[in-house]
Amino acid sequence: MPEYLIGLDIGTSVTKAALFDRAGAEFAVASRRTRTLSPAPGWFEMDAEELWRAVVDVSRDVVLKSGVNPLISRG
């Protein structure tokens, strides 16, 4: 049974996920824009809840786009 890996890139404006097989072939990519907050001059931060939601969303989206069955487990 094939094995897959999800790579995540959490940047300051976009969170991305890509699904690869063990040989490095890319199956799907998904991304979601995220906000950078500036509560004071020269300060930059990101909302942790928004980042977590983006990670969950892109992870789900990349699996759905790929058509890979995420429920198959290795015995």
C-alpha positions in Angstrom: 0.0 0.0 0.0 1.4 3.4 -0.9 2.5 5.8 1.8 2.0 9.6 1.6 3.4 12.7 3.3 1.9 16.1 3.8 4.3 19.0 3.8 3.2 22.3 5.4 4.5 25.8 4.8 3.1 28.4 7.3 4.2 31.8 6.0 3.2 35.3 7.0 0.5 35.6 4.4 -0.3 32.1 3.1 -0.5 28.6 4.6 0.2 25.8 2.1 0.1 22.1 2.1 1.3 19.6 -0.5 0.8 15.8 -0.6 3.6 13.6 -1.8 4.3 9.9 -2.1 7.4 8.4 -0.6 9.2 8.8 -4.0 8.6 12.5 -3.9 5.9 12.8 -6.6 3.5 15.6 -5.8 -0.2 14.6 -5.8 -1.9 17.9 -4.8 -1.4 21.4 -3.4 -3.8 23.6 -1.4 -3.3 27.1 0.1 -5.2 29.5 2.3 -4.5 33.2 2.9 -3.8 34.3 6.4 -3.7 37.8 8.0 -0.7 39.5 9.5 -1.7 41.8 12.4 0.1 45.0 13.3 -1.1 46.1 16.8 1.6 48.8 17.0 4.1 50.4 14.6 6.8 47.8 13.8 5.0 44.9 15.5 3.7 42.0 13.4 1.9 38.9 14.7 -0.5 36.3 13.6 -3.6 34.9 15.3 -2.8 31.3 16.5 -6.4 30.2 16.0 -6.5 31.5 12.5 -3.2 29.7 11.7 -4.5 26.4 13.2 -7.7 26.7 11.2 -5.7 27.3 8.0 -3.5 24.2 8.7 -6.6 22.1 9.2 -8.3 23.4 6.1 -5.3 23.0 3.7 -4.6 19.6 5.1 -8.2 18.5 4.5 -8.2 20.2 1.0 -5.0 18.6 -0.2 -6.2 15.1 0.8 -9.6 15.7 -0.9 -7.9 17.1 -4.1 -5.5 14.1 -4.3 -8.2 11.4 -4.1 -6.0 9.5 -1.6 -8.0 7.6 1.0 -6.9 8.9 4.4 -8.7 6.2 6.3 -6.5 3.3 5.2 -4.1 2.4 8.0 -1.0 0.3 7.9 -1.8 -2.8 9.9 
